[in-house]
Amino acid sequence: MKSSWSAFSRPQNPAAKCLHLVRLNSVTSRSELVAATGLSQPTVTRAIAALMSAGFVNERMDLSKSQGRGRPIIPLELAELEPVFAGISVGTTATYIALFDIKGRTIRDADVDLPVANLSQDDFIQHIMAGLNRLMADLDRPLATVGVTTSGAVSPDGVVSAPNLGWHDVNIGAQLSEQFAVPVTVSSAVAAIIGSEIQSGEIIGDAPIMAIFADDSIGAAVTEDKRVVPIAVDREDLTTHGLLASIGKHGQSLNDAVSLSHTQPPIRTALDRRAANLGTVAARLMAANGASTLVVAGSAFIDDSKAPAIFARTVRQTLPNGADARLRMIPTHREMVRDIARAVALDLVLREPLAVQLP
């Protein structure tokens, strides 16, 4: 079932399109932006003027080139902004908190060991606030926005329901906004995976792209009409908890199950079955949404070295045009949490740059 809302989208307004391309290039020009965006010269000129006025873009007069009688070409570059953007990636047992600059570079980060389901909602949020305050201490740079990724379902106003975290209607967005007095974006982790692809320029054109995340929870998302739409996947048996329950290994980890599988063939069979079932689910979702590109992440693919090949083979065998499918796996948990924290931290300012009041 698709959600009606997501934080992320392909750049849509002229300012966002221009800022996106300026971020991806060390220097560019107005004429190059016209060619790349398909916008008119006056529209690009107005968008760049607005971005310069807001402090996002600088002209490089030292690199200007004369065109004879015409106006010289003045290259553009992304400004070195003072404000920082906070990203928080909530996990089942640990939460990653980081500060990024407008270019997406990590300024400071920290891992906070927090078994979310064992804490009250208020206690967890207090820990997160304290962690972010520690990162901001002595930085002498203002905070511009806060972004949070989490498992489960997320409403437009930042209310989260995530069974694996023990959360039901947790309004984390409002509490963080009140504490830090900045705009707060809350998103599902799987939508943020696609958001990261958009921000890094990995998504080219308008063809749908899908992401699937399989760990203690499972979810999917797809680009649709330039936005990212989360998809609920109601398959508890494909989560790590469901797998461990099926093999009678409650309280253990996926790594434990993989280790045991070397000497206990039934466990290997269960792991292979899970990888194949994930491939079938992914292929059916791709076919239903017209997606030929799939990004996968989560311990189901990272912690079991045999799973990716089984998953990929099942996807290609199940899809009608499976040979043309483009599959990409985020190879490590650290890379995933950093990427999605960065994506949600920068989402608002990159999606609506002129709507963000920089401190």
C-alpha positions in Angstrom: 0.0 0.0 0.0 1.4 3.4 -1.0 1.6 6.4 1.3 0.3 9.7 0.1 3.3 11.7 1.3 7.0 11.7 1.3 9.7 14.2 2.2 11.8 13.6 -1.0 11.3 14.5 -4.6 13.2 15.2 -7.7 14.0 19.0 -8.0 10.9 20.6 -9.3 11.0 24.4 -9.1 13.7 26.5 -11.0 15.7 27.4 -7.8 15.8 23.7 -6.7 16.9 22.5 -10.2 19.6 25.1 -10.4 20.9 24.5 -6.9 20.9 20.7 -7.5 23.2 21.2 -10.5 25.4 23.8 -8.9 26.0 21.3 -6.0 27.0 18.5 -8.3 29.6 20.6 -10.2 32.6 22.4 -8.8 31.8 25.3 -11.1 29.1 25.8 -13.7 27.5 28.7 -15.7 24.1 30.1 -16.4 24.2 28.8 -20.0 25.1 25.3 -18.8 22.2 25.4 -16.4 19.9 26.4 -19.2 21.0 23.5 -21.3 20.9 21.0 -18.4 17.5 22.0 -17.0 15.6 23.0 -20.2 14.5 26.2 -18.5 14.6 29.5 -20.3 17.5 31.9 -19.9 15.4 34.5 -18.1 14.1 31.8 -15.7 17.6 30.5 -14.9 18.8 34.1 -14.4 16.0 34.8 -12.0 16.6 31.6 -10.1 20.4 32.2 -9.8 19.8 35.8 -8.6 17.4 34.5 -5.9 19.9 31.8 -4.8 22.7 34.4 -4.7 20.6 36.7 -2.6 19.8 33.9 -0.2 23.4 33.0 0.1 23.5 29.7 -1.7 25.5 30.5 -4.8 28.5 32.7 -5.5 29.9 34.1 -8.7 33.5 33.4 -9.5 34.5 36.7 -11.1 38.2 35.5 -11.1 37.2 32.7 -13.6 35.1 34.9 -15.9 35.7 34.5 -19.7 35.2 37.2 -22.2 32.9 36.5 -25.3 34.0 39.4 -27.4 31.2 42.0 -27.6 28.9 40.0 -25.5 28.7 39.8 -21.7 31.5 37.6 -20.1 30.7 34.2 -18.9 30.9 34.2 -15.1 31.1 30.8 -13.5 29.0 29.9 -10.5 29.8 27.8 -7.5 28.1 26.6 -4.3 28.7 29.0 -1.4 30.4 27.9 1.8 27.4 28.4 4.2 27.9 28.8 7.9 24.7 27.0 9.0 24.8 23.2 9.5 22.1 20.7 8.9 21.4 17.8 11.4 20.5 14.3 10.3 19.3 11.6 12.7 19.0 8.0 11.7 17.0 6.0 14.2 17.9 2.3 14.5 16.6 -0.5 16.7 19.6 -0.6 19.0 21.7 2.5 17.9 21.0 5.9 16.5 23.3 7.8 14.3 23.4 11.6 14.6 25.4 13.9 12.3 25.9 17.5 11.2 26.4 18.3 7.5 27.2 21.3 5.5 25.3 22.3 2.4 27.7 20.3 0.2 26.8 17.2 2.2 30.2 16.9 4.0 30.1 15.5 7.5 31.1 18.1 10.1 30.6 16.0 13.2 28.9 12.7 13.9 28.2 10.2 16.7 26.6 6.9 17.4 24.3 6.7 20.4 23.6 3.2 21.7 19.9 3.2 22.5 17.6 0.1 22.5 14.6 2.1 21.4 11.9 -0.4 22.3 13.2 -0.6 25.9 12.9 3.2 26.5 9.9 5.4 26.9 9.2 7.6 23.9 10.0 10.7 25.9 13.2 9.3 27.3 14.4 8.3 23.8 13.7 11.8 22.4 15.5 13.4 25.4 18.6 11.2 24.6 18.5 12.3 21.0 18.2 16.0 21.9 21.1 15.6 24.3 23.2 13.9 21.6 22.5 16.7 19.1 23.3 19.3 21.7 26.6 17.6 22.3 27.5 17.8 18.6 26.6 21.4 18.4 28.6 22.4 21.6 31.5 24.7 20.8 30.8 24.5 17.1 30.0 28.2 16.8 27.8 27.5 13.7 24.0 27.9 13.7 21.6 25.0 13.1 19.4 25.4 10.1 17.3 22.2 9.9 16.9 18.8 11.5 15.9 15.6 9.7 15.0 12.2 11.1 14.7 8.8 9.4 13.0 5.9 11.1 11.3 2.6 10.3 7.6 2.3 10.1 5.0 4.7 8.8 5.5 8.5 8.9 2.8 11.1 8.5 3.4 14.6 6.9 3.6 16.2 10.3 6.3 13.9 11.6 4.1 11.4 13.6 5.7 7.9 13.5 4.2 4.4 14.0 6.9 1.8 14.1 6.1 -1.6 15.7 9.7 -2.7 15.8 10.6 0.4 17.8 7.5 0.1 20.1 6.2 3.4 18.7 2.6 4.3 18.1 1.8 7.9 17.0 5.0 9.3 18.3 5.3 13.0 17.4 9.0 13.2 17.2 8.9 16.1 14.7 7.0 18.5 16.9 9.2 17.8 20.0 12.5 18.4 18.0 11.1 21.5 16.4 10.1 22.9 19.7 13.5 22.1 21.2 15.7 23.5 18.4 13.4 26.1 16.9 14.2 25.0 13.3 12.2 23.2 10.6 12.2 19.4 11.2 11.6 16.8 8.5 10.7 13.2 9.5 10.9 10.4 6.8 10.9 6.7 6.5 14.4 5.3 6.1 13.6 3.6 2.8 12.3 6.8 1.3 15.5 8.5 2.4 17.5 5.9 0.5 16.0 7.2 -2.7 16.4 10.7 -1.4 20.1 10.1 -1.2 20.2 8.8 -4.8 18.4 12.0 -5.9 20.7 14.4 -4.1 23.8 12.6 -5.3 22.7 12.8 -8.9 22.4 9.0 -9.2 18.8 9.3 -10.5 18.8 10.4 -14.1 15.6 11.2 -16.0 12.1 10.4 -14.9 12.1 6.6 -15.0 10.8 5.1 -11.8 13.4 3.9 -9.3 12.6 1.6 -6.3 14.3 1.0 -3.0 13.8 -1.9 -0.6 15.0 -2.1 3.0 15.0 -5.4 4.9 16.3 -5.5 8.5 14.3 -5.6 11.8 11.6 -4.0 9.6 10.9 -4.2 5.9 9.7 -1.4 3.6 9.9 -0.1 0.1 9.6 3.2 -1.8 9.4 4.3 -5.4 9.6 7.5 -7.3 6.3 8.5 -8.8 5.5 11.8 -10.6 8.9 13.3 -9.4 8.2 12.5 -5.8 9.1 9.5 -3.6 6.3 7.3 -2.4 6.7 4.9 0.5 5.1 1.4 0.1 4.1 -0.7 3.1 5.3 -4.3 2.8 3.2 -6.4 5.2 5.6 -9.4 5.4 6.8 -9.9 9.0 8.2 -13.3 8.0 10.8 -11.4 5.9 12.1 -9.3 8.8 15.1 -10.5 10.9 12.7 -11.0 13.8 10.5 -13.2 11.6 13.4 -15.2 10.3 14.8 -15.9 13.8 11.3 -16.9 15.0 11.0 -19.3 12.1 14.2 -21.1 13.1 13.7 -21.0 16.8 16.5 -18.5 17.5 14.7 -15.8 19.4 17.0 -13.2 21.0 19.9 -14.0 18.7 21.1 -11.9 15.8 21.2 -12.5 12.1 25.0 -12.9 12.3 24.4 -15.7 14.8 22.0 -17.4 12.4 24.5 -17.1 9.5 27.3 -18.6 11.7 25.1 -21.5 12.7 24.1 -22.1 9.1 27.5 -23.4 8.3 26.9 -26.5 10.4 23.0 -26.6 10.4 21.6 -26.9 6.9 18.0 -26.2 7.9 19.1 -22.7 9.0 20.9 -22.1 5.6 17.7 -23.2 3.9 15.7 -20.7 5.9 18.1 -17.9 5.0 18.0 -18.8 1.3 14.3 -18.9 1.4 14.1 -15.5 2.9 16.5 -14.0 0.3 14.4 -15.6 -2.5 11.1 -14.4 -1.1 12.6 -10.9 -0.8 13.5 -11.1 -4.4 10.0 -12.2 -5.4 8.4 -9.3 -3.4 10.9 -6.8 -4.9 10.3 -8.0 -8.5 6.5 -7.9 -8.1 6.7 -4.3 -6.7 9.1 -3.3 -9.5 6.8 -4.7 -12.2 3.7 -3.1 -10.6 5.4 0.3 -10.5 7.3 0.1 -13.8 10.7 0.4 -12.1 13.8 -1.1 -13.7 16.3 0.2 -11.1 16.3 -1.1 -7.6 18.5 0.0 -4.6 18.6 -2.5 -1.7 19.9 -2.0 1.9 19.7 -3.6 5.3 21.1 -6.5 7.2 19.2 -9.1 5.1 21.6 -8.2 2.3 24.7 -7.1 4.3 25.1 -9.7 7.0 24.4 -12.8 4.9 27.0 -13.0 2.2 25.0 -15.5 0.2 21.8 -13.5 0.2 22.5 -10.8 -2.4 23.2 -13.4 -5.2 20.0 -15.4 -4.4 18.0 -12.2 -4.2 19.3 -10.8 -7.5 18.8 -14.1 -9.3 15.2 -14.3 -8.1 14.5 -10.7 -9.1 15.8 -11.3 -12.6 14.0 -14.6 -13.0 10.7 -13.1 -11.8 10.7 -9.8 -13.8 9.4 -10.1 -17.4 12.4 -8.0 -18.5 14.7 -9.1 -15.7 17.9 -9.1 -17.8 17.5 -5.3 -18.1 17.0 -4.7 -14.4 19.6 -2.5 -12.7 20.3 -3.6 -9.1 22.5 -1.8 -6.6 23.2 -2.7 -3.0 24.4 -0.3 -0.4 27.3 -2.4 0.9 27.6 -1.4 4.6 25.3 -0.4 7.4 27.6 2.7 8.1 27.3 3.9 4.5 23.5 3.5 4.6 22.9 5.4 7.9 25.2 8.2 6.9 23.6 8.5 3.4 20.0 8.6 4.7 20.9 10.9 7.6 22.5 13.3 5.1 19.6 13.0 2.7 16.9 13.9 5.4 19.1 16.6 6.9 19.3 18.4 3.5 15.9 17.5 2.1 14.1 20.7 2.9 16.8 23.1 1.9 17.4 21.3 -1.4 13.7 20.8 -2.2 12.6 24.3 -1.3 15.8 26.4 -0.9 14.1 29.8 -1.1 11.6 28.7 1.6 14.3 28.1 4.2 15.3 31.0 6.3 19.0 30.5 7.0 20.2 31.7 10.4 
